[in-house]
């Protein structure tokens, strides 16, 4: 019974049950309970729909990312993953040279190794072998610096390759702090670990692979994937090729030069402007790069490995332009002198071949202001070893 004396009573009958009476207040509670139950049911239905949509969305997102990573690994335009069925956009010379060197060493001992940038990759191992009597491999890589020389030497030793002689080509701006490590150095775990004096373990490898995949999530990388697929559909010869002994061949460029369509003057002009600007701003050597070079020479001396140091040539037009600029000229001469002094610390002479006249070169056959022809590469090799070892 209601405690409210004025609350009207309501009679309800259900089948053979006796009449039950509820007051108005009890009726309100029933209505509220029914409304609450309906609201709860609708919430559950909405949550189910939401969870279903959210799960589908997350699954679709995961599937898309997974498919993208599969495409990245299979197309592999930068040669940092395992796919090799599609053309690379630019050679990953570090990974390539380490692979070639390993294969080359299986056929016999490697006694002489060339280290350097792309300005050393034209040196012929066959010619060097004939001049020195040492089986030779050219381990020069594009855009190299002392960090590459040291890490490459350490990886060689890790693989059981123990050369007797290193021929190290030093670009005059080799110690320029404004020159960052090349992208394919950063993407090479073996070289980065060797530079730090470590061997990569499983967690480091997993972290590195994740970092590589993260790097692929850029419009630039997606564009390179598209280019690689397009070149696969419409094949064309690669711009740069490498022999099993590591020597670079440039058949496409050589064909253009022979047919008279290669824009040499334009290439040299662009190159010499860039080189002049580089030396105009190159005031002090990088302590890190200097350390890497010293460490290489120190470890080679400890291993009783002979080191031949030489400074790579510059096209006469570019050299003239640099020397006419007071600031660039001062920095250029200082950079050369610094390299010579570093060699002297280890009682090593540094052969200065910057002027093409020093080896009888013919700059009219060069590709640009720092990359010389195969014929001039042979002249450099003979100049370095004209009296044998």
Phi and psi in degrees as a GROMACS rama.xvg file:
@    title "Ramachandran Plot"
@    xaxis  label "Phi"
@    yaxis  label "Psi"
@TYPE xy
-74.7283  145.109  UNK-2
-84.5893  -6.30579  UNK-3
-92.4133  113.622  UNK-4
-66.3479  -18.2865  UNK-5
-103.566  1.9163  UNK-6
-72.2499  124.685  UNK-7
-70.1894  143.947  UNK-8
-92.9462  146.462  UNK-9
-118.148  132.784  UNK-10
-100.391  133.491  UNK-11
-126.013  133.745  UNK-12
-121.006  140.028  UNK-13
-138.28  106.693  UNK-14
59.0787  -131.586  UNK-15
-90.2692  9.14567  UNK-16
-76.618  152.14  UNK-17
-71.5929  156.124  UNK-18
-59.6685  138.642  UNK-19
-117.841  143.032  UNK-20
-115.392  138.219  UNK-21
-129.55  141.778  UNK-22
-88.6337  176.713  UNK-23
-63.3352  -36.12  UNK-24
-65.4295  -39.8468  UNK-25
-64.3404  -35.8784  UNK-26
-64.0414  -37.0042  UNK-27
-62.3673  -42.5674  UNK-28
-64.3363  -36.9928  UNK-29
-64.7933  -44.4395  UNK-30
-62.7972  -40.7766  UNK-31
-64.2891  -41.9038  UNK-32
-63.3974  -41.0701  UNK-33
-65.2435  -42.0033  UNK-34
-62.7698  -42.1608  UNK-35
-64.5266  -39.439  UNK-36
-64.4878  -43.0309  UNK-37
-62.5763  -41.7807  UNK-38
-63.0752  -42.2366  UNK-39
-63.3008  -40.5487  UNK-40
-63.5788  -43.6573  UNK-41
-63.0882  -37.8647  UNK-42
-63.207  -41.5151  UNK-43
-64.3868  -40.3069  UNK-44
-64.7605  -39.9601  UNK-45
-65.502  -41.9602  UNK-46
-62.9717  -40.021  UNK-47
-63.3526  -43.2398  UNK-48
-62.7254  -43.21  UNK-49
-62.7351  -47.2168  UNK-50
-63.4199  -38.5557  UNK-51
-63.625  -45.1289  UNK-52
-65.9576  -44.5039  UNK-53
-62.5102  -41.4461  UNK-54
-64.3969  -42.836  UNK-55
-63.0712  -42.8752  UNK-56
-62.1812  -46.5167  UNK-57
-64.4007  -40.0894  UNK-58
-62.5622  -44.8118  UNK-59
-62.9578  -41.6489  UNK-60
-63.2293  -46.0774  UNK-61
-60.1583  -41.9208  UNK-62
-64.3282  -42.3101  UNK-63
-63.3636  -45.5051  UNK-64
-62.4973  -42.3704  UNK-65
-61.0987  -46.0956  UNK-66
-62.0468  -39.4197  UNK-67
-63.3342  -44.2676  UNK-68
-65.7416  -33.9197  UNK-69
-64.1101  -44.5515  UNK-70
-61.6427  -43.4877  UNK-71
-57.9651  -46.1785  UNK-72
-70.2334  -36.4529  UNK-73
-76.5052  -47.2543  UNK-74
-71.7091  -47.1027  UNK-75
50.3986  60.9774  UNK-76
-69.0844  -19.0018  UNK-77
-106.611  3.67976  UNK-78
56.5692  45.7964  UNK-79
-110.216  -8.42488  UNK-80
-113.565  -157.692  UNK-81
-99.2085  -12.6147  UNK-82
-71.2253  138.162  UNK-83
-136.463  14.7584  UNK-84
-86.8475  -13.8783  UNK-85
-113.194  151.708  UNK-86
-66.1744  145.544  UNK-87
-83.1345  149.267  UNK-88
-78.1196  -46.1089  UNK-89
-134.136  142.001  UNK-90
-60.8859  132.503  UNK-91
-86.3  82.7615  UNK-92
-66.6172  -27.4076  UNK-93
-69.1167  -50.2287  UNK-94
-63.6301  -39.9262  UNK-95
-63.5873  -47.4397  UNK-96
-66.7203  -37.3895  UNK-97
-63.8798  -39.3111  UNK-98
-67.4699  -45.7727  UNK-99
-63.4673  -40.5156  UNK-100
-63.0885  -41.2757  UNK-101
-62.4516  -43.9573  UNK-102
-66.3465  -41.6215  UNK-103
-64.094  -36.5747  UNK-104
-71.5607  -22.1999  UNK-105
-69.0775  -24.8764  UNK-106
-86.6998  -6.31311  UNK-107
161.1  167.807  UNK-108
-66.059  147.515  UNK-109
-107.05  109.898  UNK-110
-96.7869  -27.6779  UNK-111
-131.441  131.774  UNK-112
-126.386  131.121  UNK-113
-90.5739  127.25  UNK-114
-117.623  143.932  UNK-115
160.457  -172.737  UNK-116
-90.3768  -165.871  UNK-117
-62.9419  -13.4819  UNK-118
-80.2759  -1.24075  UNK-119
-117.289  -8.30363  UNK-120
-72.5223  -13.0699  UNK-121
-85.2207  -10.9088  UNK-122
-62.4957  131.14  UNK-123
-85.6271  117.913  UNK-124
-60.7233  -34.8837  UNK-125
-63.2092  -43.0102  UNK-126
-67.8656  -43.7666  UNK-127
-61.4119  -37.1978  UNK-128
-65.4171  -40.0709  UNK-129
-68.0755  -28.7655  UNK-130
-82.1742  -30.8703  UNK-131
-112.631  -19.0752  UNK-132
78.8901  9.55403  UNK-133
-110.627  131.617  UNK-134
-65.1142  125.789  UNK-135
-119.483  145.321  UNK-136
-130.679  136.649  UNK-137
-95.4136  106.809  UNK-138
-100.924  16.9211  UNK-139
-62.3802  143.621  UNK-140
-132.319  159.528  UNK-141
-67.4866  141.033  UNK-142
54.0386  44.3417  UNK-143
-87.141  156.467  UNK-144
-140.339  -177.963  UNK-145
-55.768  -29.673  UNK-146
-61.2618  -35.8153  UNK-147
-69.9472  -43.4079  UNK-148
-59.5973  -46.6838  UNK-149
-67.9089  -47.7602  UNK-150
-66.9128  -37.5491  UNK-151
-63.7137  -41.5623  UNK-152
-63.9811  -41.1764  UNK-153
-67.2949  -40.1944  UNK-154
-65.0778  -38.4291  UNK-155
-54.918  -48.7248  UNK-156
-64.7673  -36.3426  UNK-157
-62.2547  -31.2755  UNK-158
-87.7975  3.91283  UNK-159
83.1166  14.6032  UNK-160
-95.0398  121.21  UNK-161
-125.546  84.6888  UNK-162
-67.3386  153.06  UNK-163
-88.5563  -26.2463  UNK-164
-139.115  138.102  UNK-165
-114.431  131.376  UNK-166
-109.095  108.297  UNK-167
-108.443  113.822  UNK-168
-87.6878  117.01  UNK-169
-102.562  119.222  UNK-170
-72.3864  147.287  UNK-171
-57.8429  -30.5791  UNK-172
-98.7452  23.8022  UNK-173
-58.1698  -29.0495  UNK-174
-101.608  17.3866  UNK-175
-66.9256  119.815  UNK-176
-68.558  -15.7186  UNK-177
-81.0861  -4.67486  UNK-178
-94.841  110.818  UNK-179
-78.7211  162.647  UNK-180
-59.0263  144.609  UNK-181
-65.955  151.444  UNK-182
-56.3138  -37.6397  UNK-183
-80.9839  -3.89746  UNK-184
-80.6998  -46.4942  UNK-185
-60.4744  -31.138  UNK-186
-87.2646  -1.1623  UNK-187
-103.933  103.291  UNK-188
-65.0787  -37.1152  UNK-189
-61.7006  -44.9809  UNK-190
-70.2047  -43.4347  UNK-191
-62.6362  -40.6323  UNK-192
-67.9194  -41.0424  UNK-193
-63.4709  -36.6359  UNK-194
-62.4242  -35.2248  UNK-195
-87.3373  0.845898  UNK-196
75.9398  26.7125  UNK-197
-126.905  166.502  UNK-198
-115.173  127.551  UNK-199
-63.6418  132.07  UNK-200
-96.7374  -177.819  UNK-201
-62.2336  -47.3445  UNK-202
-59.1357  -38.3715  UNK-203
-64.6341  -37.7103  UNK-204
-67.7122  -42.2202  UNK-205
-62.9594  -46.3374  UNK-206
-60.3019  -40.5496  UNK-207
-65.8943  -42.9536  UNK-208
-63.2294  -40.67  UNK-209
-61.7051  -40.6121  UNK-210
-64.3381  -39.633  UNK-211
-64.1613  -42.6421  UNK-212
-64.1246  -39.8295  UNK-213
-60.9591  -41.3397  UNK-214
-63.1214  -25.613  UNK-215
-76.6177  -9.8885  UNK-216
-87.1184  58.2677  UNK-217
-135.401  151.656  UNK-218
-58.0723  -35.6086  UNK-219
-61.6713  -43.8784  UNK-220
-68.4696  -41.5895  UNK-221
-61.2694  -37.9447  UNK-222
-63.6489  -40.0517  UNK-223
-68.2513  -33.0844  UNK-224
-62.0837  -45.2372  UNK-225
-60.86  -41.8095  UNK-226
-62.2662  -43.3618  UNK-227
-62.6903  -43.5642  UNK-228
-63.9446  -40.5542  UNK-229
-63.9624  -41.3325  UNK-230
-67.3563  -31.8918  UNK-231
-65.0424  -39.4837  UNK-232
-72.6747  -42.1151  UNK-233
-116.766  82.1202  UNK-234
-61.5671  148.061  UNK-235
-148.666  152.492  UNK-236
-65.9387  145.009  UNK-237
-66.7813  147.573  UNK-238
-70.1524  -36.877  UNK-239
-124.166  138.321  UNK-240
-132.204  155.738  UNK-241
-133.704  133.876  UNK-242
-76.4556  165.586  UNK-243
-58.2178  -23.659  UNK-244
-90.2546  8.06313  UNK-245
92.2346  -6.72661  UNK-246
-72.4141  138.648  UNK-247
-82.7312  140.055  UNK-248
-123.523  141.377  UNK-249
-126.782  63.9435  UNK-250
-65.452  -35.8044  UNK-251
-64.6073  -47.8243  UNK-252
-65.8547  -40.1226  UNK-253
-63.2751  -37.963  UNK-254
-64.8291  -40.4982  UNK-255
-65.1589  -39.4416  UNK-256
-65.0178  -44.5132  UNK-257
-65.7443  -31.8875  UNK-258
-87.0214  -3.73608  UNK-259
79.7619  17.4485  UNK-260
-107.324  -0.332597  UNK-261
-78.1406  126.286  UNK-262
-81.5698  66.8056  UNK-263
-61.4283  -46.2576  UNK-264
-58.0578  -42.2033  UNK-265
-66.6256  -41.4514  UNK-266
-63.1592  -44.0829  UNK-267
-65.4317  -41.1782  UNK-268
-62.5781  -47.9084  UNK-269
-62.1307  -40.3476  UNK-270
-67.4338  -44.2437  UNK-271
-70.0959  -32.4302  UNK-272
-63.1586  -43.6983  UNK-273
-65.3895  -41.3831  UNK-274
-68.593  -39.2786  UNK-275
-62.715  -44.6943  UNK-276
-63.2758  -38.1162  UNK-277
-61.6435  -46.7144  UNK-278
-74.0921  -27.1029  UNK-279
-64.072  -24.6914  UNK-280
-110.646  3.83995  UNK-281
-94.423  92.5286  UNK-282
-97.997  -38.0905  UNK-283
-136.171  147.064  UNK-284
-71.8139  147.78  UNK-285
-71.5229  123.928  UNK-286
-60.2702  -35.8584  UNK-287
-67.5499  -45.5346  UNK-288
-68.8064  -36.7338  UNK-289
-63.4896  -40.7896  UNK-290
-61.5355  -43.7647  UNK-291
-60.6128  -42.3929  UNK-292
-66.7193  -44.5353  UNK-293
-61.4727  -40.509  UNK-294
-65.2418  -38.9671  UNK-295
-60.3458  -48.6874  UNK-296
-65.2287  -36.4772  UNK-297
-66.9894  -46.2921  UNK-298
-66.6667  -38.0621  UNK-299
-63.3207  -41.8896  UNK-300
-63.5181  -41.7141  UNK-301
-63.7439  -34.4405  UNK-302
-84.7534  1.49143  UNK-303
59.9454  40.6995  UNK-304
-100.666  130.064  UNK-305
-75.5749  138.859  UNK-306
-122.089  129.367  UNK-307
-110.381  115.246  UNK-308
-102.393  136.232  UNK-309
-148.135  151.664  UNK-310
-100.659  128.388  UNK-311
-71.0199  152.285  UNK-312
-78.883  161.418  UNK-313
-127.318  140.386  UNK-314
-57.2057  139.746  UNK-315
-52.7419  -37.8732  UNK-316
-66.484  -40.9086  UNK-317
-68.4023  -40.1709  UNK-318
-62.692  -42.1241  UNK-319
-63.0546  -41.2852  UNK-320
-66.1758  -39.7522  UNK-321
-64.4014  -45.4897  UNK-322
-71.154  -19.5514  UNK-323
-80.9998  -18.3899  UNK-324
-91.3899  114.47  UNK-325
-54.6705  -46.3871  UNK-326
-69.342  -47.2602  UNK-327
-63.046  -39.6173  UNK-328
-62.8123  -45.3636  UNK-329
-61.1968  -46.2262  UNK-330
-67.376  -35.8444  UNK-331
-63.5925  -48.4436  UNK-332
-65.4512  -38.5185  UNK-333
-64.2856  -41.0041  UNK-334
-63.2493  -43.6002  UNK-335
-61.9442  -46.2585  UNK-336
-62.1936  -36.8723  UNK-337
-65.2821  -41.3357  UNK-338
-63.478  -40.8916  UNK-339
-62.9232  -40.7362  UNK-340
-65.6709  -38.1561  UNK-341
-64.1323  -39.7451  UNK-342
-62.8075  -39.5631  UNK-343
-63.7482  -30.9658  UNK-344
-57.7473  -32.6742  UNK-345
-107.169  18.4205  UNK-346
56.8238  39.1362  UNK-347
-115.292  124.108  UNK-348
-70.7039  149.272  UNK-349
-115.39  113.894  UNK-350
-76.7363  119.266  UNK-351
-91.7565  103.829  UNK-352
-114.113  26.705  UNK-353
-60.4758  -42.6985  UNK-354
-81.4633  120.747  UNK-355
-61.2254  -20.2428  UNK-356
-68.6623  -20.5752  UNK-357
-66.944  -19.4075  UNK-358
-127.542  12.9174  UNK-359
71.7733  35.4532  UNK-360
-74.8388  163.621  UNK-361
-122.754  90.0058  UNK-362
-63.5805  -15.4727  UNK-363
-70.7852  -5.19938  UNK-364
-109.761  10.2848  UNK-365
-77.1295  163.184  UNK-366
-84.9935  -36.6952  UNK-367
-157.098  -154.454  UNK-368
-83.7565  -3.49846  UNK-369
-134.035  -12.4237  UNK-370
-106.038  113.708  UNK-371
-95.7758  170.61  UNK-372
-79.784  168.794  UNK-373
-62.0879  -35.8958  UNK-374
-63.4869  -42.2522  UNK-375
-71.8886  -29.7077  UNK-376
-62.3384  -39.3791  UNK-377
-66.203  -37.0206  UNK-378
-66.1094  -37.4731  UNK-379
-64.1961  -45.2689  UNK-380
-59.3105  -42.6221  UNK-381
-68.0393  -34.1803  UNK-382
-67.4459  -37.778  UNK-383
-70.9803  -32.7933  UNK-384
-128.956  37.1845  UNK-385
-65.8779  -19.9953  UNK-386
-112.815  24.2953  UNK-387
73.3228  -155.856  UNK-388
